[in-house]
Amino acid sequence: MARNIQSLERAAAMLRLLAGGERRLGLSDIASSLGLAKGTAHGILRTLQQEGFVEQDDASGRYQLGAELLRLGTTYLDVHELRARALVWADDLARSSGESVHLGVLHQAGVLIVHHVFRPDDSRQVLEIGAMQPLHSTALGKVLSAYDPVAHSEAVEADRKAFTDRTVCDLEPFEQILDFTRARGYAADVEETWEGVASIAAPIHDRRRMPVGAVGITGAVERVCRDGELRPELIAAVRDCARAVSRDLGAGRF
């Protein structure tokens, strides 16, 4: 049987201790409650503090849960609620557009696909839930980068790789694309990530009007585009879907 990692067990116990109290705790309180030497407790606290999971009050020196831990918990809830709220609307979008639908959220430095509806035909397709997509070249990624400040920072600081001859990698034109995305309310990827493939995506907002994800369609360029331009009825369908999911999340009208 694999052995547990003691330092992780102690860190988890420390977080539970801080989560269970109504006040900040000092180093001595934490160490005595967990039966740890002060030096050991301080080392764990320092590491948790560096990662943002614990914060120390400057005046008292006492510790409390950090914003990063709370953000992770909120993200977990948001993603599950987002997927639940989007199920019906994503199915409707796939039927109306005739293309596959992806629901994506920011994860680390990319887009995590949390829901995927197959294109409604008999073609062979691969389920992409759990797959990662780049922020700078995909329609989902551009939407997140345009509306979510954290995603924007990740995209700007990343090594923006060229996947095709059409991929925009330089920072200034990339920022211009994000400005354009915000102005029109959706993003596109026409052979910027995969040859012969085009995508359209729009942002989803929650009750706080914060961007929590993006939904989009993906298909062959000849189906998504007409005469070299994105089909306006597909753009409208994607934006309507995003607005519907946002309303279900409590965002109201956009």
TORKOL-4160 file (C-alpha; in steps of 0.2 Angstrom, whole numbers, padded with zeros to 4 digits, m for minus):
254
<pt num="1" X="0000" Y="0000" Z="0000"/>
<pt num="2" X="0007" Y="0017" Z="m0005"/>
<pt num="3" X="0012" Y="0028" Z="0010"/>
<pt num="4" X="0004" Y="0045" Z="0013"/>
<pt num="5" X="0015" Y="0060" Z="0012"/>
<pt num="6" X="0016" Y="0067" Z="0029"/>
<pt num="7" X="0019" Y="0085" Z="0025"/>
<pt num="8" X="0004" Y="0086" Z="0014"/>
<pt num="9" X="m0007" Y="0078" Z="0028"/>
<pt num="10" X="m0001" Y="0091" Z="0040"/>
<pt num="11" X="m0004" Y="0105" Z="0027"/>
<pt num="12" X="m0022" Y="0098" Z="0024"/>
<pt num="13" X="m0025" Y="0097" Z="0043"/>
<pt num="14" X="m0019" Y="0115" Z="0045"/>
<pt num="15" X="m0031" Y="0121" Z="0032"/>
<pt num="16" X="m0045" Y="0112" Z="0040"/>
<pt num="17" X="m0040" Y="0120" Z="0057"/>
<pt num="18" X="m0040" Y="0138" Z="0049"/>
<pt num="19" X="m0057" Y="0134" Z="0040"/>
<pt num="20" X="m0065" Y="0128" Z="0056"/>
<pt num="21" X="m0062" Y="0144" Z="0067"/>
<pt num="22" X="m0070" Y="0161" Z="0067"/>
<pt num="23" X="m0054" Y="0170" Z="0071"/>
<pt num="24" X="m0036" Y="0171" Z="0065"/>
<pt num="25" X="m0024" Y="0159" Z="0073"/>
<pt num="26" X="m0007" Y="0162" Z="0079"/>
<pt num="27" X="0008" Y="0150" Z="0076"/>
<pt num="28" X="0008" Y="0143" Z="0094"/>
<pt num="29" X="m0011" Y="0140" Z="0093"/>
<pt num="30" X="m0009" Y="0130" Z="0076"/>
<pt num="31" X="0007" Y="0121" Z="0082"/>
<pt num="32" X="m0001" Y="0115" Z="0098"/>
<pt num="33" X="m0018" Y="0111" Z="0091"/>
<pt num="34" X="m0009" Y="0099" Z="0078"/>
<pt num="35" X="0004" Y="0093" Z="0089"/>
<pt num="36" X="0018" Y="0100" Z="0079"/>
<pt num="37" X="0034" Y="0109" Z="0083"/>
<pt num="38" X="0034" Y="0127" Z="0080"/>
<pt num="39" X="0047" Y="0126" Z="0067"/>
<pt num="40" X="0038" Y="0113" Z="0057"/>
<pt num="41" X="0022" Y="0122" Z="0058"/>
<pt num="42" X="0030" Y="0138" Z="0053"/>
<pt num="43" X="0038" Y="0130" Z="0038"/>
<pt num="44" X="0021" Y="0123" Z="0032"/>
<pt num="45" X="0013" Y="0140" Z="0035"/>
<pt num="46" X="0026" Y="0149" Z="0025"/>
<pt num="47" X="0024" Y="0137" Z="0010"/>
<pt num="48" X="0005" Y="0139" Z="0010"/>
<pt num="49" X="0007" Y="0158" Z="0012"/>
<pt num="50" X="0018" Y="0158" Z="m0004"/>
<pt num="51" X="0005" Y="0149" Z="m0013"/>
<pt num="52" X="m0009" Y="0160" Z="m0008"/>
<pt num="53" X="m0018" Y="0147" Z="0002"/>
<pt num="54" X="m0014" Y="0156" Z="0019"/>
<pt num="55" X="m0013" Y="0174" Z="0023"/>
<pt num="56" X="m0004" Y="0182" Z="0038"/>
<pt num="57" X="m0011" Y="0198" Z="0047"/>
<pt num="58" X="0003" Y="0211" Z="0047"/>
<pt num="59" X="m0002" Y="0218" Z="0064"/>
<pt num="60" X="m0005" Y="0203" Z="0074"/>
<pt num="61" X="0005" Y="0190" Z="0065"/>
<pt num="62" X="m0010" Y="0178" Z="0065"/>
<pt num="63" X="m0015" Y="0167" Z="0050"/>
<pt num="64" X="m0031" Y="0164" Z="0041"/>
<pt num="65" X="m0037" Y="0156" Z="0024"/>
<pt num="66" X="m0030" Y="0164" Z="0009"/>
<pt num="67" X="m0039" Y="0171" Z="m0006"/>
<pt num="68" X="m0032" Y="0158" Z="m0018"/>
<pt num="69" X="m0040" Y="0144" Z="m0008"/>
<pt num="70" X="m0056" Y="0153" Z="m0008"/>
<pt num="71" X="m0055" Y="0156" Z="m0027"/>
<pt num="72" X="m0052" Y="0137" Z="m0031"/>
<pt num="73" X="m0067" Y="0133" Z="m0021"/>
<pt num="74" X="m0078" Y="0145" Z="m0030"/>
<pt num="75" X="m0071" Y="0140" Z="m0047"/>
<pt num="76" X="m0075" Y="0122" Z="m0043"/>
<pt num="77" X="m0093" Y="0127" Z="m0039"/>
<pt num="78" X="m0094" Y="0138" Z="m0054"/>
<pt num="79" X="m0088" Y="0125" Z="m0066"/>
<pt num="80" X="m0101" Y="0112" Z="m0060"/>
<pt num="81" X="m0115" Y="0125" Z="m0060"/>
<pt num="82" X="m0109" Y="0131" Z="m0077"/>
<pt num="83" X="m0110" Y="0114" Z="m0085"/>
<pt num="84" X="m0127" Y="0110" Z="m0078"/>
<pt num="85" X="m0134" Y="0126" Z="m0084"/>
<pt num="86" X="m0127" Y="0124" Z="m0101"/>
<pt num="87" X="m0132" Y="0106" Z="m0105"/>
<pt num="88" X="m0149" Y="0110" Z="m0113"/>
<pt num="89" X="m0143" Y="0126" Z="m0122"/>
<pt num="90" X="m0127" Y="0117" Z="m0129"/>
<pt num="91" X="m0138" Y="0103" Z="m0136"/>
<pt num="92" X="m0150" Y="0116" Z="m0144"/>
<pt num="93" X="m0135" Y="0125" Z="m0152"/>
<pt num="94" X="m0128" Y="0109" Z="m0159"/>
<pt num="95" X="m0145" Y="0105" Z="m0167"/>
<pt num="96" X="m0147" Y="0123" Z="m0174"/>
<pt num="97" X="m0130" Y="0125" Z="m0180"/>
<pt num="98" X="m0126" Y="0107" Z="m0186"/>
<pt num="99" X="m0109" Y="0108" Z="m0178"/>
<pt num="100" X="m0100" Y="0102" Z="m0163"/>
<pt num="101" X="m0102" Y="0113" Z="m0147"/>
<pt num="102" X="m0088" Y="0115" Z="m0134"/>
<pt num="103" X="m0089" Y="0123" Z="m0117"/>
<pt num="104" X="m0073" Y="0129" Z="m0110"/>
<pt num="105" X="m0066" Y="0137" Z="m0094"/>
<pt num="106" X="m0049" Y="0144" Z="m0090"/>
<pt num="107" X="m0037" Y="0131" Z="m0082"/>
<pt num="108" X="m0019" Y="0136" Z="m0079"/>
<pt num="109" X="m0013" Y="0143" Z="m0095"/>
<pt num="110" X="m0026" Y="0136" Z="m0107"/>
<pt num="111" X="m0044" Y="0132" Z="m0110"/>
<pt num="112" X="m0051" Y="0116" Z="m0102"/>
<pt num="113" X="m0066" Y="0108" Z="m0111"/>
<pt num="114" X="m0079" Y="0104" Z="m0098"/>
<pt num="115" X="m0093" Y="0099" Z="m0110"/>
<pt num="116" X="m0094" Y="0093" Z="m0128"/>
<pt num="117" X="m0109" Y="0090" Z="m0139"/>
<pt num="118" X="m0106" Y="0080" Z="m0155"/>
<pt num="119" X="m0110" Y="0087" Z="m0172"/>
<pt num="120" X="m0128" Y="0080" Z="m0175"/>
<pt num="121" X="m0123" Y="0068" Z="m0189"/>
<pt num="122" X="m0117" Y="0050" Z="m0191"/>
<pt num="123" X="m0099" Y="0055" Z="m0193"/>
<pt num="124" X="m0086" Y="0047" Z="m0182"/>
<pt num="125" X="m0081" Y="0059" Z="m0168"/>
<pt num="126" X="m0070" Y="0059" Z="m0152"/>
<pt num="127" X="m0076" Y="0065" Z="m0136"/>
<pt num="128" X="m0065" Y="0080" Z="m0130"/>
<pt num="129" X="m0070" Y="0083" Z="m0112"/>
<pt num="130" X="m0055" Y="0086" Z="m0102"/>
<pt num="131" X="m0045" Y="0091" Z="m0117"/>
<pt num="132" X="m0034" Y="0107" Z="m0117"/>
<pt num="133" X="m0034" Y="0121" Z="m0130"/>
<pt num="134" X="m0023" Y="0136" Z="m0131"/>
<pt num="135" X="m0029" Y="0153" Z="m0126"/>
<pt num="136" X="m0021" Y="0164" Z="m0140"/>
<pt num="137" X="m0027" Y="0154" Z="m0156"/>
<pt num="138" X="m0044" Y="0146" Z="m0152"/>
<pt num="139" X="m0061" Y="0155" Z="m0152"/>
<pt num="140" X="m0064" Y="0149" Z="m0134"/>
<pt num="141" X="m0047" Y="0155" Z="m0129"/>
<pt num="142" X="m0048" Y="0172" Z="m0136"/>
<pt num="143" X="m0065" Y="0175" Z="m0128"/>
<pt num="144" X="m0058" Y="0171" Z="m0111"/>
<pt num="145" X="m0043" Y="0181" Z="m0114"/>
<pt num="146" X="m0053" Y="0196" Z="m0119"/>
<pt num="147" X="m0065" Y="0196" Z="m0104"/>
<pt num="148" X="m0056" Y="0187" Z="m0090"/>
<pt num="149" X="m0041" Y="0197" Z="m0083"/>
<pt num="150" X="m0032" Y="0181" Z="m0077"/>
<pt num="151" X="m0034" Y="0173" Z="m0094"/>
<pt num="152" X="m0028" Y="0189" Z="m0102"/>
<pt num="153" X="m0012" Y="0189" Z="m0091"/>
<pt num="154" X="m0009" Y="0170" Z="m0095"/>
<pt num="155" X="m0011" Y="0173" Z="m0114"/>
<pt num="156" X="0001" Y="0188" Z="m0114"/>
<pt num="157" X="0014" Y="0180" Z="m0103"/>
<pt num="158" X="0014" Y="0163" Z="m0113"/>
<pt num="159" X="0024" Y="0158" Z="m0127"/>
<pt num="160" X="0011" Y="0160" Z="m0141"/>
<pt num="161" X="0015" Y="0146" Z="m0153"/>
<pt num="162" X="0011" Y="0146" Z="m0171"/>
<pt num="163" X="0000" Y="0131" Z="m0176"/>
<pt num="164" X="m0003" Y="0137" Z="m0194"/>
<pt num="165" X="0002" Y="0151" Z="m0205"/>
<pt num="166" X="m0013" Y="0161" Z="m0199"/>
<pt num="167" X="m0009" Y="0160" Z="m0180"/>
<pt num="168" X="m0007" Y="0177" Z="m0173"/>
<pt num="169" X="0008" Y="0177" Z="m0161"/>
<pt num="170" X="0014" Y="0194" Z="m0159"/>
<pt num="171" X="0008" Y="0204" Z="m0144"/>
<pt num="172" X="0001" Y="0220" Z="m0152"/>
<pt num="173" X="m0010" Y="0212" Z="m0166"/>
<pt num="174" X="m0016" Y="0199" Z="m0153"/>
<pt num="175" X="m0021" Y="0213" Z="m0141"/>
<pt num="176" X="m0030" Y="0221" Z="m0156"/>
<pt num="177" X="m0040" Y="0205" Z="m0159"/>
<pt num="178" X="m0045" Y="0205" Z="m0140"/>
<pt num="179" X="m0051" Y="0223" Z="m0142"/>
<pt num="180" X="m0061" Y="0218" Z="m0158"/>
<pt num="181" X="m0068" Y="0203" Z="m0148"/>
<pt num="182" X="m0074" Y="0214" Z="m0134"/>
<pt num="183" X="m0082" Y="0226" Z="m0146"/>
<pt num="184" X="m0092" Y="0213" Z="m0156"/>
<pt num="185" X="m0095" Y="0201" Z="m0142"/>
<pt num="186" X="m0088" Y="0185" Z="m0150"/>
<pt num="187" X="m0072" Y="0178" Z="m0156"/>
<pt num="188" X="m0067" Y="0167" Z="m0171"/>
<pt num="189" X="m0053" Y="0155" Z="m0176"/>
<pt num="190" X="m0052" Y="0152" Z="m0195"/>
<pt num="191" X="m0038" Y="0139" Z="m0197"/>
<pt num="192" X="m0027" Y="0148" Z="m0184"/>
<pt num="193" X="m0026" Y="0132" Z="m0174"/>
<pt num="194" X="m0031" Y="0118" Z="m0186"/>
<pt num="195" X="m0030" Y="0118" Z="m0205"/>
<pt num="196" X="m0048" Y="0117" Z="m0212"/>
<pt num="197" X="m0056" Y="0120" Z="m0196"/>
<pt num="198" X="m0066" Y="0136" Z="m0190"/>
<pt num="199" X="m0074" Y="0141" Z="m0173"/>
<pt num="200" X="m0085" Y="0154" Z="m0166"/>
<pt num="201" X="m0086" Y="0157" Z="m0147"/>
<pt num="202" X="m0095" Y="0169" Z="m0135"/>
<pt num="203" X="m0093" Y="0173" Z="m0117"/>
<pt num="204" X="m0103" Y="0167" Z="m0102"/>
<pt num="205" X="m0106" Y="0178" Z="m0087"/>
<pt num="206" X="m0112" Y="0173" Z="m0070"/>
<pt num="207" X="m0123" Y="0183" Z="m0057"/>
<pt num="208" X="m0109" Y="0194" Z="m0053"/>
<pt num="209" X="m0107" Y="0198" Z="m0071"/>
<pt num="210" X="m0090" Y="0190" Z="m0071"/>
<pt num="211" X="m0084" Y="0179" Z="m0085"/>
<pt num="212" X="m0084" Y="0161" Z="m0080"/>
<pt num="213" X="m0082" Y="0152" Z="m0097"/>
<pt num="214" X="m0086" Y="0152" Z="m0115"/>
<pt num="215" X="m0096" Y="0142" Z="m0127"/>
<pt num="216" X="m0093" Y="0139" Z="m0146"/>
<pt num="217" X="m0095" Y="0129" Z="m0161"/>
<pt num="218" X="m0082" Y="0121" Z="m0172"/>
<pt num="219" X="m0083" Y="0114" Z="m0189"/>
<pt num="220" X="m0076" Y="0113" Z="m0206"/>
<pt num="221" X="m0072" Y="0130" Z="m0214"/>
<pt num="222" X="m0083" Y="0127" Z="m0229"/>
<pt num="223" X="m0098" Y="0125" Z="m0217"/>
<pt num="224" X="m0094" Y="0138" Z="m0204"/>
<pt num="225" X="m0089" Y="0151" Z="m0217"/>
<pt num="226" X="m0098" Y="0157" Z="m0233"/>
<pt num="227" X="m0089" Y="0167" Z="m0247"/>
<pt num="228" X="m0074" Y="0169" Z="m0235"/>
<pt num="229" X="m0084" Y="0176" Z="m0220"/>
<pt num="230" X="m0091" Y="0168" Z="m0205"/>
<pt num="231" X="m0110" Y="0164" Z="m0207"/>
<pt num="232" X="m0120" Y="0177" Z="m0198"/>
<pt num="233" X="m0133" Y="0165" Z="m0193"/>
<pt num="234" X="m0120" Y="0154" Z="m0184"/>
<pt num="235" X="m0113" Y="0170" Z="m0175"/>
<pt num="236" X="m0130" Y="0174" Z="m0169"/>
<pt num="237" X="m0134" Y="0156" Z="m0163"/>
<pt num="238" X="m0118" Y="0156" Z="m0153"/>
<pt num="239" X="m0121" Y="0173" Z="m0145"/>
<pt num="240" X="m0139" Y="0168" Z="m0141"/>
<pt num="241" X="m0133" Y="0152" Z="m0133"/>
<pt num="242" X="m0120" Y="0161" Z="m0122"/>
<pt num="243" X="m0133" Y="0174" Z="m0117"/>
<pt num="244" X="m0146" Y="0160" Z="m0112"/>
<pt num="245" X="m0133" Y="0151" Z="m0101"/>
<pt num="246" X="m0128" Y="0168" Z="m0093"/>
<pt num="247" X="m0146" Y="0172" Z="m0089"/>
<pt num="248" X="m0148" Y="0155" Z="m0081"/>
<pt num="249" X="m0133" Y="0159" Z="m0071"/>
<pt num="250" X="m0141" Y="0175" Z="m0065"/>
<pt num="251" X="m0132" Y="0187" Z="m0076"/>
<pt num="252" X="m0148" Y="0195" Z="m0082"/>
<pt num="253" X="m0148" Y="0203" Z="m0100"/>
<pt num="254" X="m0132" Y="0208" Z="m0109"/>
